[in-house]
Amino acid sequence: MTSIAFIGLGNMGGPMAANLVKAGHRVTGFDLVPASLDAARAAGVAIAASAVAAVKDAEVVVTMLPAGKHVAAVWSEIIPAVAKGALMIDCSTIDVESARKSHELAAQAKLPSVDAPVSGGTGGARAGTLTFMAGGEAAAFAAAKPILEGMGKKIVHCGDAGAGQAAKICNNMILGISMIAVSEAFALAEKLGLSHQALFDVASTSSGQCWSLTSYCPVPGPVPASPANNDYKPGFAAALMLKDLRLSQEAAKAAGAATPLGAHAESIYETYEKAGHGGEDFSGIIHQIRDLAGK
Ligand code: NAD
């Protein structure tokens, strides 16, 4: 049993902390939102009065926060209160630059640290089947792995500080672009009089095959579990896809990489969000693609 502090008990952090309790750890949590605290308490998480109070006796600290600025603020606040040698793990999806700065903050206090963003969404968080993409020194990763195994089923060491965030945004840039590509193919098929099922049957076993088609098919029917069959309820919200595409474009700019389709995907999702659809599943982008034909 490890003593773990968990800061950020929202849609992802709440169920992740609950799974650490189920895995036999002693978990103390903190969040700014009272409803999140109540849900975590009901799942067996001890609630602290502040982030600093939560980390006091922790051997491991996990943060699951919205963005880089939140992680920077919380890590600056708690690091002076963290016990000597405690392991710092950030599971939020944040920009690579902020992730590297967090590692530096921890290193200055001689604390091992890992950036470990996830994929798998809220369903994976609840089921404990998340994939973790980790960045940090080998010894820190080795210490983090058994903790992460309490919340996920695949844990990949991607490299040094920030490598987990780099892997996450590269993967999600593929995802954002491929969902638009699949949506364009269905929109074209509709105009050509080709049925959704016929396109699916061919493309899902041909060279057009990809996760956006076979797991998250943007039209109802061919993949019964895809959000399209549930009125495009997330799933993975379009606003979060836009966030990740923005992170990919910030990283591409800073690193000098050319990502023209990533940039275009970002602008398409931005228009979709501005039209009020940020809370829908990101596969709802097919509506926007269809609308473009009328313009
Ligand atoms: P969320 O908004 O539901 O949860 C974030 C929580 O952090 C909130 O409860 C908020 O009150 C808390 N918080 C913010 N500032 C705080 C502070 N100073 N002290 C304590 N708590 C604070 O968001 P989420 O959906 O749980 O996502 C968390 C992270 O995981 C994000 O970076 C997101 O991009 C990433 N992510 C989300 C999903 C998903 O499907 N929701 C999937 C993969 C990755």
Residues whose N, C-alpha, C, O or C-beta is under 5 A from the ligand:
A	BS01	NAD	I7 G8 L9 G10 N11 M12 G13 F30 D31 L32 V33 S36 M64 L65 P66 A67 H70 V74 C91 S92 T93 V118 S119 G121 T122 G235
